[in-house]
Amino acid sequence: MALNFFDQFMSPSMFGIPLIALALTLPWMLYPAATKRWLNSRTLTLQGWFMNRFTQQLLLPINLGGHKWAALFTSLMLFLITLNMLGLLPYTFTPTTQLSLNMGLAVPLWLATVIIGMRNQPTHALGHLLPEGTPTPLIPVLIIIETISLFIRPLALGVRLTANLTAGHLLIQLIATAAFVLLPLMPTVAILTATLLFLLTLLEVAVAMIQAYVFVLLLSLYLQENV
């Protein structure tokens, strides 16, 4: 039984070919493309309004040099939200529960922000490793601690997204199994459990959106430090 709970996190394959690539390309097929008409549909208008509002809020504290990342951050936000939301559907696979995928997104983007900081303003970027006014005996220790915290950032990004989604999926499956088992034995308790499952599902919808936003928000804060 314990192994079956974790089967949902295994990457599906057909004829020995992993289907995670298909799962990653599916979100881009769900969004309507822009047309050459003067008037857009309601879906395109709502999509454009959401993207504009999100971009304005995300890039508000960043100077003009970081606005080049607007398209990347907005696309990544929509991509992660769609993957997380599709993973809540029955009999689906959530690619963002794979730590390898999340690290593959976090490490290159974090490394890009660090490289930009080192190239444009190396003194300021290295200044984060040693706070101003540090006592002389603590300088070596603080440099080591700040360097470790710098390299832990991409790991924290990937693990946070993976852990939150994995825990939510496990809770949903555990409570759904409990409701199914209790239905013929104690119908009243099973109904209460199903109600709890419904509320937990609503919570997981919120978590799916919030975690995608937090992932992109932290990347924007890392960019803000280096631009």
C-alpha positions as CSV (number, residue, x, y, z in Angstrom):
1,M,0.0,0.0,0.0
2,A,2.8,2.4,0.9
3,L,4.4,1.8,-2.5
4,N,1.2,2.4,-4.4
5,F,0.9,5.9,-2.9
6,F,4.2,6.9,-4.5
7,D,3.4,5.3,-7.9
8,Q,1.7,8.6,-9.0
9,F,5.1,10.3,-8.9
10,M,6.7,7.9,-11.3
11,S,7.3,9.3,-14.8
12,P,5.0,7.5,-17.2
13,S,6.4,5.8,-20.3
14,M,5.1,4.1,-23.4
15,F,7.2,1.6,-25.3
16,G,10.1,2.5,-23.1
17,I,9.8,6.2,-24.1
18,P,9.3,8.7,-21.2
19,L,6.1,10.8,-21.6
20,I,7.3,13.6,-19.5
21,A,8.2,15.5,-22.7
22,L,4.6,15.3,-23.8
23,A,3.4,16.5,-20.4
24,L,5.8,19.5,-20.7
25,T,4.5,20.5,-24.1
26,L,0.9,20.1,-23.3
27,P,0.5,23.5,-21.4
28,W,1.5,25.5,-24.5
29,M,-1.3,23.9,-26.5
30,L,-4.0,25.1,-24.1
31,Y,-3.4,28.8,-24.4
32,P,-4.9,30.6,-27.4
33,A,-2.4,32.3,-29.8
34,A,-2.7,35.9,-30.7
35,T,-4.6,36.7,-33.9
36,K,-4.4,39.5,-36.5
37,R,-7.9,40.7,-35.8
38,W,-8.5,44.2,-34.4
39,L,-10.7,42.8,-31.6
40,N,-9.6,39.8,-29.5
41,S,-11.8,37.2,-27.9
42,R,-12.7,37.4,-24.2
43,T,-10.2,34.6,-23.5
44,L,-7.3,36.5,-25.2
45,T,-8.3,39.7,-23.5
46,L,-8.4,38.1,-20.0
47,Q,-5.1,36.4,-20.7
48,G,-3.4,39.6,-21.8
49,W,-4.8,41.5,-18.8
50,F,-3.5,38.8,-16.4
51,M,0.0,38.8,-18.0
52,N,0.2,42.6,-17.9
53,R,-0.9,42.9,-14.3
54,F,1.5,40.1,-13.2
55,T,4.4,41.6,-15.1
56,Q,3.8,45.1,-13.6
57,Q,3.7,43.7,-10.0
58,L,6.7,41.5,-10.5
59,L,9.0,44.0,-12.1
60,L,7.9,47.0,-10.1
61,P,10.9,47.0,-7.7
62,I,13.4,46.1,-10.4
63,N,15.2,48.8,-12.5
64,L,15.0,49.0,-16.3
65,G,17.9,46.6,-16.8
66,G,15.9,43.7,-15.4
67,H,12.8,44.3,-17.5
68,K,14.4,42.2,-20.2
69,W,13.4,39.2,-18.1
70,A,9.6,40.1,-18.3
71,A,8.7,37.6,-21.0
72,L,10.7,34.8,-19.4
73,F,9.2,35.3,-16.0
74,T,5.7,35.6,-17.3
75,S,6.1,32.5,-19.5
76,L,7.6,30.5,-16.6
77,M,4.8,31.6,-14.3
78,L,2.0,30.5,-16.7
79,F,4.0,27.3,-17.5
80,L,4.3,26.3,-13.8
81,I,0.7,27.2,-12.9
82,T,-0.6,25.1,-15.8
83,L,1.6,22.1,-14.9
84,N,0.5,22.3,-11.3
85,M,-3.2,22.7,-12.1
86,L,-3.2,19.9,-14.6
87,G,-1.6,17.6,-12.1
88,L,-4.6,17.9,-9.8
89,L,-6.8,16.2,-12.4
90,P,-7.5,12.5,-11.9
91,Y,-5.2,10.0,-13.6
92,T,-2.7,12.7,-14.6
93,F,1.1,13.1,-14.0
94,T,2.6,16.2,-12.4
95,P,6.0,16.9,-13.8
96,T,6.7,19.5,-11.1
97,T,6.8,16.8,-8.5
98,Q,10.1,15.7,-10.0
99,L,13.0,17.3,-8.2
100,S,15.2,16.9,-11.4
101,L,12.8,19.0,-13.4
102,N,12.5,21.7,-10.8
103,M,16.3,21.8,-10.3
104,G,16.7,22.0,-14.1
105,L,14.6,25.1,-14.0
106,A,16.0,26.7,-10.9
107,V,19.8,26.2,-11.4
108,P,20.2,27.8,-14.9
109,L,18.0,30.8,-14.0
110,W,19.7,31.4,-10.7
111,L,23.1,31.0,-12.3
112,A,22.1,33.5,-15.0
113,T,21.3,36.1,-12.3
114,V,24.6,35.5,-10.6
115,I,26.6,35.7,-13.8
116,I,24.8,39.0,-14.7
117,G,25.7,40.4,-11.3
118,M,29.4,39.3,-11.6
119,R,29.6,40.8,-15.1
120,N,27.8,44.1,-14.6
121,Q,28.8,45.0,-11.0
122,P,31.2,42.5,-9.5
123,T,32.1,44.7,-6.5
124,H,28.4,45.0,-5.5
125,A,27.7,41.3,-6.1
126,L,30.7,40.2,-4.0
127,G,29.7,42.7,-1.4
128,H,26.7,40.6,-0.4
129,L,29.1,38.0,0.9
130,L,30.3,40.3,3.7
131,P,27.9,42.7,5.4
132,E,29.1,46.1,6.3
133,G,30.4,46.6,9.8
134,T,31.3,43.0,10.4
135,P,33.9,42.5,13.2
136,T,37.3,41.3,11.9
137,P,37.3,37.9,13.6
138,L,34.0,37.0,12.1
139,I,34.9,37.9,8.5
140,P,36.1,34.4,7.4
141,V,33.1,32.7,9.1
142,L,30.5,35.1,7.5
143,I,32.0,34.8,4.0
144,I,31.7,31.0,4.3
145,I,28.2,31.2,5.6
146,E,27.0,33.7,2.9
147,T,28.7,31.6,0.2
148,I,26.9,28.5,1.3
149,S,23.6,30.4,1.5
150,L,24.2,31.7,-2.0
151,F,24.7,28.2,-3.4
152,I,21.7,26.8,-1.5
153,R,19.3,29.1,-3.2
154,P,18.6,27.0,-6.3
155,L,18.3,23.9,-4.1
156,A,15.7,25.7,-2.0
157,L,13.8,26.7,-5.1
158,G,13.6,23.2,-6.4
159,V,13.0,21.4,-3.1
160,R,10.2,23.9,-2.0
161,L,8.2,23.4,-5.2
162,T,8.7,19.6,-5.1
163,A,7.9,19.1,-1.4
164,N,4.8,21.2,-1.4
165,L,3.2,19.6,-4.4
166,T,4.3,16.1,-3.3
167,A,2.8,16.5,0.2
168,G,-0.4,17.8,-1.2
169,H,-0.8,14.9,-3.7
170,L,-0.1,12.4,-0.9
171,L,-2.6,14.0,1.4
172,I,-5.3,13.9,-1.3
173,Q,-4.7,10.3,-2.1
174,L,-4.6,9.3,1.6
175,I,-7.9,11.0,2.4
176,A,-9.5,9.8,-0.8
177,T,-8.5,6.2,0.1
178,A,-9.9,6.6,3.6
179,A,-13.2,7.9,2.3
180,F,-13.5,5.0,-0.2
181,V,-12.8,2.4,2.5
182,L,-15.1,4.0,5.1
183,L,-18.1,4.4,2.7
184,P,-19.6,0.9,3.2
185,L,-18.6,0.7,6.9
186,M,-19.4,4.2,8.3
187,P,-21.2,6.3,5.6
188,T,-21.5,9.4,7.9
189,V,-17.8,9.4,8.6
190,A,-17.1,8.8,4.9
191,I,-19.2,11.9,3.9
192,L,-17.3,14.0,6.4
193,T,-14.0,12.7,5.0
194,A,-15.2,13.5,1.5
195,T,-16.0,17.0,2.6
196,L,-12.5,17.3,4.0
197,L,-11.2,16.0,0.7
198,F,-13.1,18.7,-1.2
199,L,-11.7,21.4,1.0
200,L,-8.2,20.0,0.7
201,T,-8.5,20.0,-3.0
202,L,-9.4,23.7,-3.0
203,L,-6.4,24.3,-0.8
204,E,-4.2,22.4,-3.3
205,V,-5.5,24.6,-6.1
206,A,-4.4,27.6,-4.1
207,V,-1.0,26.0,-3.3
208,A,-0.4,25.1,-7.0
209,M,-0.8,28.8,-8.0
210,I,1.0,30.2,-4.9
211,Q,4.0,27.9,-5.3
212,A,4.4,28.9,-9.0
213,Y,4.2,32.5,-8.0
214,V,6.8,32.1,-5.2
215,F,9.2,30.3,-7.6
216,V,9.1,33.2,-10.0
217,L,9.1,35.9,-7.3
218,L,12.2,34.5,-5.6
219,L,14.0,34.5,-9.0
220,S,13.0,38.1,-9.5
221,L,14.4,39.0,-6.1
222,Y,17.7,37.3,-7.0
223,L,17.7,39.3,-10.2
224,Q,17.1,42.5,-8.3
225,E,20.2,41.9,-6.2
226,N,22.4,41.6,-9.3
227,V,21.0,44.2,-11.7
